[in-house]
Amino acid sequence: MFLAEPDRIGQTNEFSLLWSGPADYAGAILSQAEGLNAELLSTKFSARFDNIDAYRMMYVTLFGKLLKYPEGSTAVAR
């Protein structure tokens, strides 16, 4: 955990992020949130919470815009 830089009104907040292991796991991950926008975990992210959603949740907290879940296509076999 570390102290984030002050926001536009001068308030600093504790910040931390934790992964359960060194690999990138497929599928949903066990998650919990506390503090600013914590309620989004049970509303906007209630269907699933993948690794990409950690970034999406930080983005909406920092910039106020919820990014769409990236719907991609299967990579071409090499």
mmCIF file of the N, C-alpha and C atoms, coordinates in Angstrom:
data_MODEL
# 
_entry.id   MODEL 
# 
loop_
_atom_site.group_PDB 
_atom_site.id 
_atom_site.type_symbol 
_atom_site.label_atom_id 
_atom_site.label_alt_id 
_atom_site.label_comp_id 
_atom_site.label_asym_id 
_atom_site.label_entity_id 
_atom_site.label_seq_id 
_atom_site.pdbx_PDB_ins_code 
_atom_site.Cartn_x 
_atom_site.Cartn_y 
_atom_site.Cartn_z 
_atom_site.occupancy 
_atom_site.B_iso_or_equiv 
_atom_site.pdbx_formal_charge 
_atom_site.auth_seq_id 
_atom_site.auth_comp_id 
_atom_site.auth_asym_id 
_atom_site.auth_atom_id 
_atom_site.pdbx_PDB_model_num 
ATOM 1   N N  . MET A 1 1  ? 0.843   -1.168  0.000   1.00 0.00 ? 1  MET A N  1 
ATOM 2   C CA . MET A 1 1  ? 0.000   0.000   0.000   1.00 0.00 ? 1  MET A CA 1 
ATOM 3   C C  . MET A 1 1  ? 0.891   1.235   0.000   1.00 0.00 ? 1  MET A C  1 
ATOM 4   N N  . PHE A 1 2  ? 0.458   2.243   -0.720  1.00 0.00 ? 2  PHE A N  1 
ATOM 5   C CA . PHE A 1 2  ? 1.205   3.493   -0.722  1.00 0.00 ? 2  PHE A CA 1 
ATOM 6   C C  . PHE A 1 2  ? 0.228   4.655   -0.723  1.00 0.00 ? 2  PHE A C  1 
ATOM 7   N N  . LEU A 1 3  ? 0.740   5.827   -0.497  1.00 0.00 ? 3  LEU A N  1 
ATOM 8   C CA . LEU A 1 3  ? -0.072  7.028   -0.488  1.00 0.00 ? 3  LEU A CA 1 
ATOM 9   C C  . LEU A 1 3  ? -0.043  7.640   -1.881  1.00 0.00 ? 3  LEU A C  1 
ATOM 10  N N  . ALA A 1 4  ? -1.208  7.788   -2.494  1.00 0.00 ? 4  ALA A N  1 
ATOM 11  C CA . ALA A 1 4  ? -1.291  8.358   -3.832  1.00 0.00 ? 4  ALA A CA 1 
ATOM 12  C C  . ALA A 1 4  ? -1.010  9.855   -3.766  1.00 0.00 ? 4  ALA A C  1 
ATOM 13  N N  . GLU A 1 5  ? -0.632  10.410  -4.892  1.00 0.00 ? 5  GLU A N  1 
ATOM 14  C CA . GLU A 1 5  ? -0.409  11.850  -4.977  1.00 0.00 ? 5  GLU A CA 1 
ATOM 15  C C  . GLU A 1 5  ? -1.703  12.594  -4.640  1.00 0.00 ? 5  GLU A C  1 
ATOM 16  N N  . PRO A 1 6  ? -1.616  13.802  -4.131  1.00 0.00 ? 6  PRO A N  1 
ATOM 17  C CA . PRO A 1 6  ? -2.827  14.565  -3.812  1.00 0.00 ? 6  PRO A CA 1 
ATOM 18  C C  . PRO A 1 6  ? -3.706  14.787  -5.043  1.00 0.00 ? 6  PRO A C  1 
ATOM 19  N N  . ASP A 1 7  ? -5.029  14.722  -4.840  1.00 0.00 ? 7  ASP A N  1 
ATOM 20  C CA . ASP A 1 7  ? -5.946  14.995  -5.938  1.00 0.00 ? 7  ASP A CA 1 
ATOM 21  C C  . ASP A 1 7  ? -6.106  16.500  -6.122  1.00 0.00 ? 7  ASP A C  1 
ATOM 22  N N  . ARG A 1 8  ? -7.039  16.916  -6.951  1.00 0.00 ? 8  ARG A N  1 
ATOM 23  C CA . ARG A 1 8  ? -7.161  18.350  -7.257  1.00 0.00 ? 8  ARG A CA 1 
ATOM 24  C C  . ARG A 1 8  ? -7.585  19.202  -6.069  1.00 0.00 ? 8  ARG A C  1 
ATOM 25  N N  . ILE A 1 9  ? -8.112  18.572  -5.000  1.00 0.00 ? 9  ILE A N  1 
ATOM 26  C CA . ILE A 1 9  ? -8.442  19.350  -3.796  1.00 0.00 ? 9  ILE A CA 1 
ATOM 27  C C  . ILE A 1 9  ? -7.430  19.117  -2.684  1.00 0.00 ? 9  ILE A C  1 
ATOM 28  N N  . GLY A 1 10 ? -6.319  18.448  -3.013  1.00 0.00 ? 10 GLY A N  1 
ATOM 29  C CA . GLY A 1 10 ? -5.232  18.270  -2.061  1.00 0.00 ? 10 GLY A CA 1 
ATOM 30  C C  . GLY A 1 10 ? -5.333  17.059  -1.158  1.00 0.00 ? 10 GLY A C  1 
ATOM 31  N N  . GLN A 1 11 ? -6.333  16.204  -1.373  1.00 0.00 ? 11 GLN A N  1 
ATOM 32  C CA . GLN A 1 11 ? -6.522  15.028  -0.524  1.00 0.00 ? 11 GLN A CA 1 
ATOM 33  C C  . GLN A 1 11 ? -5.680  13.862  -1.036  1.00 0.00 ? 11 GLN A C  1 
ATOM 34  N N  . THR A 1 12 ? -4.980  13.183  -0.123  1.00 0.00 ? 12 THR A N  1 
ATOM 35  C CA . THR A 1 12 ? -4.224  11.987  -0.489  1.00 0.00 ? 12 THR A CA 1 
ATOM 36  C C  . THR A 1 12 ? -4.981  10.767  0.010   1.00 0.00 ? 12 THR A C  1 
ATOM 37  N N  . ASN A 1 13 ? -4.852  9.650   -0.698  1.00 0.00 ? 13 ASN A N  1 
ATOM 38  C CA . ASN A 1 13 ? -5.533  8.410   -0.336  1.00 0.00 ? 13 ASN A CA 1 
ATOM 39  C C  . ASN A 1 13 ? -4.560  7.254   -0.395  1.00 0.00 ? 13 ASN A C  1 
ATOM 40  N N  . GLU A 1 14 ? -4.799  6.245   0.456   1.00 0.00 ? 14 GLU A N  1 
ATOM 41  C CA . GLU A 1 14 ? -3.993  5.036   0.402   1.00 0.00 ? 14 GLU A CA 1 
ATOM 42  C C  . GLU A 1 14 ? -4.417  4.236   -0.820  1.00 0.00 ? 14 GLU A C  1 
ATOM 43  N N  . PHE A 1 15 ? -3.478  3.562   -1.445  1.00 0.00 ? 15 PHE A N  1 
ATOM 44  C CA . PHE A 1 15 ? -3.747  2.817   -2.663  1.00 0.00 ? 15 PHE A CA 1 
ATOM 45  C C  . PHE A 1 15 ? -2.963  1.518   -2.629  1.00 0.00 ? 15 PHE A C  1 
ATOM 46  N N  . SER A 1 16 ? -3.605  0.438   -3.013  1.00 0.00 ? 16 SER A N  1 
ATOM 47  C CA . SER A 1 16 ? -2.894  -0.833  -3.122  1.00 0.00 ? 16 SER A CA 1 
ATOM 48  C C  . SER A 1 16 ? -3.578  -1.706  -4.153  1.00 0.00 ? 16 SER A C  1 
ATOM 49  N N  . LEU A 1 17 ? -2.833  -2.651  -4.667  1.00 0.00 ? 17 LEU A N  1 
ATOM 50  C CA . LEU A 1 17 ? -3.331  -3.605  -5.633  1.00 0.00 ? 17 LEU A CA 1 
ATOM 51  C C  . LEU A 1 17 ? -2.620  -4.915  -5.363  1.00 0.00 ? 17 LEU A C  1 
ATOM 52  N N  . LEU A 1 18 ? -3.341  -6.017  -5.425  1.00 0.00 ? 18 LEU A N  1 
ATOM 53  C CA . LEU A 1 18 ? -2.760  -7.310  -5.095  1.00 0.00 ? 18 LEU A CA 1 
ATOM 54  C C  . LEU A 1 18 ? -3.209  -8.352  -6.095  1.00 0.00 ? 18 LEU A C  1 
ATOM 55  N N  . TRP A 1 19 ? -2.273  -9.118  -6.599  1.00 0.00 ? 19 TRP A N  1 
ATOM 56  C CA . TRP A 1 19 ? -2.586  -10.261 -7.444  1.00 0.00 ? 19 TRP A CA 1 
ATOM 57  C C  . TRP A 1 19 ? -2.330  -11.523 -6.640  1.00 0.00 ? 19 TRP A C  1 
ATOM 58  N N  . SER A 1 20 ? -3.097  -12.579 -6.940  1.00 0.00 ? 20 SER A N  1 
ATOM 59  C CA . SER A 1 20 ? -2.989  -13.812 -6.165  1.00 0.00 ? 20 SER A CA 1 
ATOM 60  C C  . SER A 1 20 ? -1.792  -14.666 -6.545  1.00 0.00 ? 20 SER A C  1 
ATOM 61  N N  . GLY A 1 21 ? -1.169  -14.384 -7.664  1.00 0.00 ? 21 GLY A N  1 
ATOM 62  C CA . GLY A 1 21 ? -0.021  -15.175 -8.077  1.00 0.00 ? 21 GLY A CA 1 
ATOM 63  C C  . GLY A 1 21 ? 0.703   -14.519 -9.231  1.00 0.00 ? 21 GLY A C  1 
ATOM 64  N N  . PRO A 1 22 ? 1.801   -15.115 -9.686  1.00 0.00 ? 22 PRO A N  1 
ATOM 65  C CA . PRO A 1 22 ? 2.603   -14.501 -10.740 1.00 0.00 ? 22 PRO A CA 1 
ATOM 66  C C  . PRO A 1 22 ? 2.016   -14.645 -12.146 1.00 0.00 ? 22 PRO A C  1 
ATOM 67  N N  . ALA A 1 23 ? 1.094   -15.601 -12.335 1.00 0.00 ? 23 ALA A N  1 
ATOM 68  C CA . ALA A 1 23 ? 0.557   -15.846 -13.682 1.00 0.00 ? 23 ALA A CA 1 
ATOM 69  C C  . ALA A 1 23 ? -0.674  -14.983 -13.952 1.00 0.00 ? 23 ALA A C  1 
ATOM 70  N N  . ASP A 1 24 ? -1.036  -14.871 -15.218 1.00 0.00 ? 24 ASP A N  1 
ATOM 71  C CA . ASP A 1 24 ? -2.267  -14.192 -15.632 1.00 0.00 ? 24 ASP A CA 1 
ATOM 72  C C  . ASP A 1 24 ? -3.339  -15.272 -15.718 1.00 0.00 ? 24 ASP A C  1 
ATOM 73  N N  . TYR A 1 25 ? -4.240  -15.303 -14.773 1.00 0.00 ? 25 TYR A N  1 
ATOM 74  C CA . TYR A 1 25 ? -5.250  -16.345 -14.709 1.00 0.00 ? 25 TYR A CA 1 
ATOM 75  C C  . TYR A 1 25 ? -6.429  -16.009 -15.605 1.00 0.00 ? 25 TYR A C  1 
ATOM 76  N N  . ALA A 1 26 ? -6.948  -17.004 -16.295 1.00 0.00 ? 26 ALA A N  1 
ATOM 77  C CA . ALA A 1 26 ? -8.123  -16.812 -17.146 1.00 0.00 ? 26 ALA A CA 1 
ATOM 78  C C  . ALA A 1 26 ? -9.383  -16.878 -16.294 1.00 0.00 ? 26 ALA A C  1 
ATOM 79  N N  . GLY A 1 27 ? -10.393 -16.129 -16.691 1.00 0.00 ? 27 GLY A N  1 
ATOM 80  C CA . GLY A 1 27 ? -11.671 -16.167 -15.986 1.00 0.00 ? 27 GLY A CA 1 
ATOM 81  C C  . GLY A 1 27 ? -11.728 -15.175 -14.848 1.00 0.00 ? 27 GLY A C  1 
ATOM 82  N N  . ALA A 1 28 ? -12.841 -15.206 -14.154 1.00 0.00 ? 28 ALA A N  1 
ATOM 83  C CA . ALA A 1 28 ? -13.089 -14.256 -13.070 1.00 0.00 ? 28 ALA A CA 1 
ATOM 84  C C  . ALA A 1 28 ? -12.130 -14.467 -11.902 1.00 0.00 ? 28 ALA A C  1 
ATOM 85  N N  . ILE A 1 29 ? -11.876 -13.402 -11.168 1.00 0.00 ? 29 ILE A N  1 
ATOM 86  C CA . ILE A 1 29 ? -10.998 -13.468 -10.011 1.00 0.00 ? 29 ILE A CA 1 
ATOM 87  C C  . ILE A 1 29 ? -11.761 -12.988 -8.779  1.00 0.00 ? 29 ILE A C  1 
ATOM 88  N N  . LEU A 1 30 ? -11.420 -13.509 -7.627  1.00 0.00 ? 30 LEU A N  1 
ATOM 89  C CA . LEU A 1 30 ? -12.029 -13.090 -6.375  1.00 0.00 ? 30 LEU A CA 1 
ATOM 90  C C  . LEU A 1 30 ? -11.625 -11.651 -6.095  1.00 0.00 ? 30 LEU A C  1 
ATOM 91  N N  . SER A 1 31 ? -12.595 -10.795 -5.778  1.00 0.00 ? 31 SER A N  1 
ATOM 92  C CA . SER A 1 31 ? -12.316 -9.369  -5.642  1.00 0.00 ? 31 SER A CA 1 
ATOM 93  C C  . SER A 1 31 ? -13.073 -8.765  -4.475  1.00 0.00 ? 31 SER A C  1 
ATOM 94  N N  . GLN A 1 32 ? -12.475 -7.751  -3.893  1.00 0.00 ? 32 GLN A N  1 
ATOM 95  C CA . GLN A 1 32 ? -13.171 -6.926  -2.910  1.00 0.00 ? 32 GLN A CA 1 
ATOM 96  C C  . GLN A 1 32 ? -12.633 -5.518  -3.026  1.00 0.00 ? 32 GLN A C  1 
ATOM 97  N N  . ALA A 1 33 ? -13.459 -4.551  -2.647  1.00 0.00 ? 33 ALA A N  1 
ATOM 98  C CA . ALA A 1 33 ? -13.065 -3.153  -2.767  1.00 0.00 ? 33 ALA A CA 1 
ATOM 99  C C  . ALA A 1 33 ? -13.532 -2.387  -1.539  1.00 0.00 ? 33 ALA A C  1 
ATOM 100 N N  . GLU A 1 34 ? -12.781 -1.337  -1.234  1.00 0.00 ? 34 GLU A N  1 
ATOM 101 C CA . GLU A 1 34 ? -13.121 -0.459  -0.120  1.00 0.00 ? 34 GLU A CA 1 
ATOM 102 C C  . GLU A 1 34 ? -12.742 0.957   -0.517  1.00 0.00 ? 34 GLU A C  1 
ATOM 103 N N  . GLY A 1 35 ? -13.548 1.923   -0.141  1.00 0.00 ? 35 GLY A N  1 
ATOM 104 C CA . GLY A 1 35 ? -13.225 3.312   -0.413  1.00 0.00 ? 35 GLY A CA 1 
ATOM 105 C C  . GLY A 1 35 ? -13.978 3.854   -1.613  1.00 0.00 ? 35 GLY A C  1 
ATOM 106 N N  . LEU A 1 36 ? -13.406 4.861   -2.233  1.00 0.00 ? 36 LEU A N  1 
ATOM 107 C CA . LEU A 1 36 ? -14.029 5.557   -3.353  1.00 0.00 ? 36 LEU A CA 1 
ATOM 108 C C  . LEU A 1 36 ? -14.390 4.584   -4.470  1.00 0.00 ? 36 LEU A C  1 
ATOM 109 N N  . ASN A 1 37 ? -15.633 4.591   -4.892  1.00 0.00 ? 37 ASN A N  1 
ATOM 110 C CA . ASN A 1 37 ? -16.174 3.751   -5.964  1.00 0.00 ? 37 ASN A CA 1 
ATOM 111 C C  . ASN A 1 37 ? -16.217 2.262   -5.639  1.00 0.00 ? 37 ASN A C  1 
ATOM 112 N N  . ALA A 1 38 ? -16.066 1.877   -4.379  1.00 0.00 ? 38 ALA A N  1 
ATOM 113 C CA . ALA A 1 38 ? -16.118 0.466   -3.997  1.00 0.00 ? 38 ALA A CA 1 
ATOM 114 C C  . ALA A 1 38 ? -17.448 -0.170  -4.397  1.00 0.00 ? 38 ALA A C  1 
ATOM 115 N N  . GLU A 1 39 ? -18.520 0.613   -4.389  1.00 0.00 ? 39 GLU A N  1 
ATOM 116 C CA . GLU A 1 39 ? -19.841 0.074   -4.732  1.00 0.00 ? 39 GLU A CA 1 
ATOM 117 C C  . GLU A 1 39 ? -19.919 -0.400  -6.179  1.00 0.00 ? 39 GLU A C  1 
ATOM 118 N N  . LEU A 1 40 ? -19.030 0.079   -7.034  1.00 0.00 ? 40 LEU A N  1 
ATOM 119 C CA . LEU A 1 40 ? -19.034 -0.344  -8.434  1.00 0.00 ? 40 LEU A CA 1 
ATOM 120 C C  . LEU A 1 40 ? -18.750 -1.836  -8.580  1.00 0.00 ? 40 LEU A C  1 
ATOM 121 N N  . LEU A 1 41 ? -18.031 -2.406  -7.624  1.00 0.00 ? 41 LEU A N  1 
ATOM 122 C CA . LEU A 1 41 ? -17.712 -3.833  -7.690  1.00 0.00 ? 41 LEU A CA 1 
ATOM 123 C C  . LEU A 1 41 ? -18.986 -4.667  -7.660  1.00 0.00 ? 41 LEU A C  1 
ATOM 124 N N  . SER A 1 42 ? -19.983 -4.230  -6.915  1.00 0.00 ? 42 SER A N  1 
ATOM 125 C CA . SER A 1 42 ? -21.232 -4.997  -6.836  1.00 0.00 ? 42 SER A CA 1 
ATOM 126 C C  . SER A 1 42 ? -22.316 -4.475  -7.781  1.00 0.00 ? 42 SER A C  1 
ATOM 127 N N  . THR A 1 43 ? -22.028 -3.405  -8.515  1.00 0.00 ? 43 THR A N  1 
ATOM 128 C CA . THR A 1 43 ? -23.021 -2.893  -9.468  1.00 0.00 ? 43 THR A CA 1 
ATOM 129 C C  . THR A 1 43 ? -22.519 -3.041  -10.899 1.00 0.00 ? 43 THR A C  1 
ATOM 130 N N  . LYS A 1 44 ? -21.564 -2.259  -11.304 1.00 0.00 ? 44 LYS A N  1 
ATOM 131 C CA . LYS A 1 44 ? -21.063 -2.274  -12.684 1.00 0.00 ? 44 LYS A CA 1 
ATOM 132 C C  . LYS A 1 44 ? -20.220 -3.503  -13.009 1.00 0.00 ? 44 LYS A C  1 
ATOM 133 N N  . PHE A 1 45 ? -19.596 -4.110  -11.993 1.00 0.00 ? 45 PHE A N  1 
ATOM 134 C CA . PHE A 1 45 ? -18.716 -5.254  -12.225 1.00 0.00 ? 45 PHE A CA 1 
ATOM 135 C C  . PHE A 1 45 ? -19.278 -6.538  -11.623 1.00 0.00 ? 45 PHE A C  1 
ATOM 136 N N  . SER A 1 46 ? -20.599 -6.598  -11.403 1.00 0.00 ? 46 SER A N  1 
ATOM 137 C CA . SER A 1 46 ? -21.180 -7.735  -10.696 1.00 0.00 ? 46 SER A CA 1 
ATOM 138 C C  . SER A 1 46 ? -21.238 -9.014  -11.527 1.00 0.00 ? 46 SER A C  1 
ATOM 139 N N  . ALA A 1 47 ? -21.295 -8.904  -12.842 1.00 0.00 ? 47 ALA A N  1 
ATOM 140 C CA . ALA A 1 47 ? -21.381 -10.099 -13.685 1.00 0.00 ? 47 ALA A CA 1 
ATOM 141 C C  . ALA A 1 47 ? -20.067 -10.875 -13.700 1.00 0.00 ? 47 ALA A C  1 
ATOM 142 N N  . ARG A 1 48 ? -18.955 -10.159 -13.675 1.00 0.00 ? 48 ARG A N  1 
ATOM 143 C CA . ARG A 1 48 ? -17.624 -10.789 -13.674 1.00 0.00 ? 48 ARG A CA 1 
ATOM 144 C C  . ARG A 1 48 ? -16.602 -9.732  -13.277 1.00 0.00 ? 48 ARG A C  1 
ATOM 145 N N  . PHE A 1 49 ? -15.441 -10.180 -12.860 1.00 0.00 ? 49 PHE A N  1 
ATOM 146 C CA . PHE A 1 49 ? -14.340 -9.266  -12.567 1.00 0.00 ? 49 PHE A CA 1 
ATOM 147 C C  . PHE A 1 49 ? -13.060 -9.951  -13.010 1.00 0.00 ? 49 PHE A C  1 
ATOM 148 N N  . ASP A 1 50 ? -12.623 -9.640  -14.214 1.00 0.00 ? 50 ASP A N  1 
ATOM 149 C CA . ASP A 1 50 ? -11.404 -10.213 -14.781 1.00 0.00 ? 50 ASP A CA 1 
ATOM 150 C C  . ASP A 1 50 ? -10.226 -9.287  -14.504 1.00 0.00 ? 50 ASP A C  1 
ATOM 151 N N  . ASN A 1 51 ? -9.028  -9.730  -14.856 1.00 0.00 ? 51 ASN A N  1 
ATOM 152 C CA . ASN A 1 51 ? -7.832  -8.916  -14.637 1.00 0.00 ? 51 ASN A CA 1 
ATOM 153 C C  . ASN A 1 51 ? -7.954  -7.531  -15.266 1.00 0.00 ? 51 ASN A C  1 
ATOM 154 N N  . ILE A 1 52 ? -8.535  -7.453  -16.451 1.00 0.00 ? 52 ILE A N  1 
ATOM 155 C CA . ILE A 1 52 ? -8.684  -6.161  -17.134 1.00 0.00 ? 52 ILE A CA 1 
ATOM 156 C C  . ILE A 1 52 ? -9.571  -5.209  -16.336 1.00 0.00 ? 52 ILE A C  1 
ATOM 157 N N  . ASP A 1 53 ? -10.462 -5.768  -15.511 1.00 0.00 ? 53 ASP A N  1 
ATOM 158 C CA . ASP A 1 53 ? -11.371 -4.929  -14.737 1.00 0.00 ? 53 ASP A CA 1 
ATOM 159 C C  . ASP A 1 53 ? -10.668 -4.183  -13.611 1.00 0.00 ? 53 ASP A C  1 
ATOM 160 N N  . ALA A 1 54 ? -9.519  -4.664  -13.158 1.00 0.00 ? 54 ALA A N  1 
ATOM 161 C CA . ALA A 1 54 ? -8.740  -3.905  -12.170 1.00 0.00 ? 54 ALA A CA 1 
ATOM 162 C C  . ALA A 1 54 ? -8.336  -2.569  -12.789 1.00 0.00 ? 54 ALA A C  1 
ATOM 163 N N  . TYR A 1 55 ? -7.888  -2.605  -14.036 1.00 0.00 ? 55 TYR A N  1 
ATOM 164 C CA . TYR A 1 55 ? -7.534  -1.372  -14.755 1.00 0.00 ? 55 TYR A CA 1 
ATOM 165 C C  . TYR A 1 55 ? -8.771  -0.513  -14.979 1.00 0.00 ? 55 TYR A C  1 
ATOM 166 N N  . ARG A 1 56 ? -9.884  -1.125  -15.399 1.00 0.00 ? 56 ARG A N  1 
ATOM 167 C CA . ARG A 1 56 ? -11.111 -0.372  -15.666 1.00 0.00 ? 56 ARG A CA 1 
ATOM 168 C C  . ARG A 1 56 ? -11.623 0.316   -14.405 1.00 0.00 ? 56 ARG A C  1 
ATOM 169 N N  . MET A 1 57 ? -11.509 -0.353  -13.256 1.00 0.00 ? 57 MET A N  1 
ATOM 170 C CA . MET A 1 57 ? -11.975 0.244   -12.009 1.00 0.00 ? 57 MET A CA 1 
ATOM 171 C C  . MET A 1 57 ? -11.066 1.400   -11.586 1.00 0.00 ? 57 MET A C  1 
ATOM 172 N N  . MET A 1 58 ? -9.754  1.244   -11.763 1.00 0.00 ? 58 MET A N  1 
ATOM 173 C CA . MET A 1 58 ? -8.847  2.355   -11.466 1.00 0.00 ? 58 MET A CA 1 
ATOM 174 C C  . MET A 1 58 ? -9.122  3.527   -12.403 1.00 0.00 ? 58 MET A C  1 
ATOM 175 N N  . TYR A 1 59 ? -9.380  3.246   -13.674 1.00 0.00 ? 59 TYR A N  1 
ATOM 176 C CA . TYR A 1 59 ? -9.617  4.300   -14.664 1.00 0.00 ? 59 TYR A CA 1 
ATOM 177 C C  . TYR A 1 59 ? -10.854 5.113   -14.310 1.00 0.00 ? 59 TYR A C  1 
ATOM 178 N N  . VAL A 1 60 ? -11.947 4.436   -13.965 1.00 0.00 ? 60 VAL A N  1 
ATOM 179 C CA . VAL A 1 60 ? -13.173 5.170   -13.632 1.00 0.00 ? 60 VAL A CA 1 
ATOM 180 C C  . VAL A 1 60 ? -12.983 5.986   -12.350 1.00 0.00 ? 60 VAL A C  1 
ATOM 181 N N  . THR A 1 61 ? -12.183 5.493   -11.428 1.00 0.00 ? 61 THR A N  1 
ATOM 182 C CA . THR A 1 61 ? -11.931 6.235   -10.194 1.00 0.00 ? 61 THR A CA 1 
ATOM 183 C C  . THR A 1 61 ? -11.055 7.456   -10.458 1.00 0.00 ? 61 THR A C  1 
ATOM 184 N N  . LEU A 1 62 ? -10.049 7.308   -11.307 1.00 0.00 ? 62 LEU A N  1 
ATOM 185 C CA . LEU A 1 62 ? -9.140  8.417   -11.586 1.00 0.00 ? 62 LEU A CA 1 
ATOM 186 C C  . LEU A 1 62 ? -9.713  9.440   -12.564 1.00 0.00 ? 62 LEU A C  1 
ATOM 187 N N  . PHE A 1 63 ? -10.444 8.971   -13.579 1.00 0.00 ? 63 PHE A N  1 
ATOM 188 C CA . PHE A 1 63 ? -10.859 9.860   -14.663 1.00 0.00 ? 63 PHE A CA 1 
ATOM 189 C C  . PHE A 1 63 ? -12.365 10.031  -14.807 1.00 0.00 ? 63 PHE A C  1 
ATOM 190 N N  . GLY A 1 64 ? -13.161 9.286   -14.019 1.00 0.00 ? 64 GLY A N  1 
ATOM 191 C CA . GLY A 1 64 ? -14.610 9.461   -14.041 1.00 0.00 ? 64 GLY A CA 1 
ATOM 192 C C  . GLY A 1 64 ? -15.322 8.873   -15.237 1.00 0.00 ? 64 GLY A C  1 
ATOM 193 N N  . LYS A 1 65 ? -14.646 8.021   -16.011 1.00 0.00 ? 65 LYS A N  1 
ATOM 194 C CA . LYS A 1 65 ? -15.269 7.415   -17.185 1.00 0.00 ? 65 LYS A CA 1 
ATOM 195 C C  . LYS A 1 65 ? -15.085 5.906   -17.111 1.00 0.00 ? 65 LYS A C  1 
ATOM 196 N N  . LEU A 1 66 ? -16.203 5.170   -17.159 1.00 0.00 ? 66 LEU A N  1 
ATOM 197 C CA . LEU A 1 66 ? -16.135 3.713   -17.141 1.00 0.00 ? 66 LEU A CA 1 
ATOM 198 C C  . LEU A 1 66 ? -15.879 3.212   -18.554 1.00 0.00 ? 66 LEU A C  1 
ATOM 199 N N  . LEU A 1 67 ? -14.752 2.552   -18.755 1.00 0.00 ? 67 LEU A N  1 
ATOM 200 C CA . LEU A 1 67 ? -14.411 2.007   -20.066 1.00 0.00 ? 67 LEU A CA 1 
ATOM 201 C C  . LEU A 1 67 ? -15.229 0.748   -20.338 1.00 0.00 ? 67 LEU A C  1 
ATOM 202 N N  . LYS A 1 68 ? -15.603 0.542   -21.605 1.00 0.00 ? 68 LYS A N  1 
ATOM 203 C CA . LYS A 1 68 ? -16.308 -0.673  -21.991 1.00 0.00 ? 68 LYS A CA 1 
ATOM 204 C C  . LYS A 1 68 ? -15.378 -1.868  -21.813 1.00 0.00 ? 68 LYS A C  1 
ATOM 205 N N  . TYR A 1 69 ? -15.986 -3.037  -21.527 1.00 0.00 ? 69 TYR A N  1 
ATOM 206 C CA . TYR A 1 69 ? -15.190 -4.260  -21.478 1.00 0.00 ? 69 TYR A CA 1 
ATOM 207 C C  . TYR A 1 69 ? -14.722 -4.551  -22.900 1.00 0.00 ? 69 TYR A C  1 
ATOM 208 N N  . PRO A 1 70 ? -13.441 -4.797  -23.091 1.00 0.00 ? 70 PRO A N  1 
ATOM 209 C CA . PRO A 1 70 ? -12.940 -5.008  -24.454 1.00 0.00 ? 70 PRO A CA 1 
ATOM 210 C C  . PRO A 1 70 ? -13.403 -6.354  -25.007 1.00 0.00 ? 70 PRO A C  1 
ATOM 211 N N  . GLU A 1 71 ? -14.214 -6.303  -26.021 1.00 0.00 ? 71 GLU A N  1 
ATOM 212 C CA . GLU A 1 71 ? -14.691 -7.531  -26.686 1.00 0.00 ? 71 GLU A CA 1 
ATOM 213 C C  . GLU A 1 71 ? -13.833 -7.704  -27.925 1.00 0.00 ? 71 GLU A C  1 
ATOM 214 N N  . GLY A 1 72 ? -12.941 -8.647  -27.882 1.00 0.00 ? 72 GLY A N  1 
ATOM 215 C CA . GLY A 1 72 ? -12.029 -8.850  -29.001 1.00 0.00 ? 72 GLY A CA 1 
ATOM 216 C C  . GLY A 1 72 ? -12.368 -10.102 -29.777 1.00 0.00 ? 72 GLY A C  1 
ATOM 217 N N  . SER A 1 73 ? -11.475 -10.481 -30.630 1.00 0.00 ? 73 SER A N  1 
ATOM 218 C CA . SER A 1 73 ? -11.642 -11.696 -31.406 1.00 0.00 ? 73 SER A CA 1 
ATOM 219 C C  . SER A 1 73 ? -10.470 -12.632 -31.110 1.00 0.00 ? 73 SER A C  1 
ATOM 220 N N  . THR A 1 74 ? -10.644 -13.861 -31.460 1.00 0.00 ? 74 THR A N  1 
ATOM 221 C CA . THR A 1 74 ? -9.590  -14.849 -31.233 1.00 0.00 ? 74 THR A CA 1 
ATOM 222 C C  . THR A 1 74 ? -8.379  -14.533 -32.104 1.00 0.00 ? 74 THR A C  1 
ATOM 223 N N  . ALA A 1 75 ? -7.214  -14.650 -31.524 1.00 0.00 ? 75 ALA A N  1 
ATOM 224 C CA . ALA A 1 75 ? -5.978  -14.372 -32.254 1.00 0.00 ? 75 ALA A CA 1 
ATOM 225 C C  . ALA A 1 75 ? -5.773  -15.397 -33.368 1.00 0.00 ? 75 ALA A C  1 
ATOM 226 N N  . VAL A 1 76 ? -5.149  -14.966 -34.414 1.00 0.00 ? 76 VAL A N  1 
ATOM 227 C CA . VAL A 1 76 ? -4.856  -15.851 -35.541 1.00 0.00 ? 76 VAL A CA 1 
ATOM 228 C C  . VAL A 1 76 ? -3.794  -16.862 -35.106 1.00 0.00 ? 76 VAL A C  1 
ATOM 229 N N  . ALA A 1 77 ? -4.002  -18.120 -35.433 1.00 0.00 ? 77 ALA A N  1 
ATOM 230 C CA . ALA A 1 77 ? -3.027  -19.163 -35.100 1.00 0.00 ? 77 ALA A CA 1 
ATOM 231 C C  . ALA A 1 77 ? -1.762  -18.954 -35.924 1.00 0.00 ? 77 ALA A C  1 
ATOM 232 N N  . ARG A 1 78 ? -0.627  -19.204 -35.301 1.00 0.00 ? 78 ARG A N  1 
ATOM 233 C CA . ARG A 1 78 ? 0.639   -18.989 -36.015 1.00 0.00 ? 78 ARG A CA 1 
ATOM 234 C C  . ARG A 1 78 ? 1.219   -20.279 -36.498 1.00 0.00 ? 78 ARG A C  1 
# 
